[in-house]
């Protein structure tokens, strides 16, 4: 099993957080105001030069609408976990009405004995 370095994690997080900030049409300055953190810190995070505190990461995810699996997917090497992430990502891509349908099917399957 290969180990993931802190540098790999920081770069991965930075890349994804930047992509979602841009997708949400926010500047680093606008995001720094929403997060209550410095513009310099955001720049260091997005460039992969700085780790991100858990609280800040969760706030990023809430503000920018990032699914937790999106943050970690490319870092996962365990095949079972990777399969669960793949399923989750496919579900997230579905329209809400189809998600409701899938949840109903899962509920039915769980109730079968």
C-alpha positions in Angstrom: 0.0 0.0 0.0 1.4 3.3 -1.0 1.5 6.2 1.4 0.2 9.7 0.5 2.4 12.6 1.4 1.2 15.8 3.1 2.5 17.6 0.0 0.3 15.5 -2.2 -2.7 16.1 0.0 -2.1 19.9 0.1 -1.7 20.1 -3.7 -4.8 18.0 -4.3 -6.9 20.1 -1.9 -5.6 23.4 -3.3 -6.4 22.3 -6.9 -10.0 21.3 -6.1 -10.7 24.3 -3.9 -9.5 26.7 -6.6 -11.6 24.8 -9.2 -14.7 25.2 -7.1 -14.0 28.8 -6.2 -13.7 29.7 -9.9 -16.7 27.6 -10.8 -18.7 29.6 -8.2 -17.4 32.8 -9.8 -15.7 34.0 -6.6 -12.4 35.9 -6.4 -10.0 34.9 -3.7 -10.8 38.2 -2.0 -14.6 37.4 -2.0 -13.9 34.0 -0.6 -11.6 35.3 2.1 -14.4 37.5 3.3 -16.9 34.7 3.3 -14.5 32.4 5.1 -13.2 35.0 7.5 -9.6 34.1 6.6 -6.8 36.1 5.0 -6.4 36.4 1.3 -2.7 35.3 1.7 -3.9 32.1 3.4 -6.3 31.3 0.6 -3.5 31.9 -2.0 -1.2 29.5 -0.1 -3.9 26.8 0.2 -4.8 27.0 -3.5 -1.2 26.8 -4.6 -0.7 23.7 -2.4 1.9 25.5 -0.3 -0.1 25.3 2.9 -2.3 22.7 4.6 -5.9 23.6 5.4 -7.4 23.3 8.8 -10.4 21.0 9.1 -12.7 23.8 10.1 -11.6 25.9 7.1 -12.0 22.9 4.8 -15.5 22.2 6.0 -16.4 25.9 5.6 -15.0 25.8 2.1 -17.1 22.8 1.3 -20.3 24.4 2.7 -19.7 27.7 0.9 -18.7 26.2 -2.4 -20.9 23.1 -2.4 -18.1 20.6 -2.5 -18.9 16.9 -1.8 -16.4 15.3 0.7 -15.7 12.6 -1.8 -14.6 15.1 -4.4 -11.9 16.3 -2.0 -10.5 12.8 -1.3 -11.3 10.7 -4.3 -8.0 11.0 -6.1 -6.1 10.1 -2.9 -7.9 6.9 -2.2 -6.1 3.6 -3.1 -8.2 1.1 -1.2 -10.3 -0.6 -3.9 -13.5 -1.1 -1.8 -13.4 2.5 -0.6 -12.7 3.7 -4.2 -15.7 1.8 -5.4 -17.9 3.4 -2.8 -16.6 6.9 -3.8 -17.3 6.1 -7.4 -20.9 5.1 -6.6 -21.3 8.3 -4.4 -20.0 10.5 -7.2 -22.4 9.0 -9.7 -25.3 9.5 -7.3 -24.3 13.1 -6.8 -24.4 13.8 -10.5 -28.0 12.7 -10.8 -30.9 15.1 -10.7 -32.7 15.4 -7.4 -35.8 13.4 -8.6 -33.6 10.5 -9.6 -31.7 10.7 -6.3 -35.1 10.4 -4.5 -35.9 7.3 -6.6 -32.5 5.7 -5.7 -33.0 6.4 -2.0 -36.4 4.7 -2.2 -34.9 1.6 -3.9 -32.2 1.4 -1.2 -34.8 1.7 1.5 -36.7 -1.2 -0.1 -33.6 -3.3 -0.4 -32.7 -2.7 3.2 -36.1 -3.7 4.4 -36.0 -7.0 2.6 -35.2 -9.9 4.9 
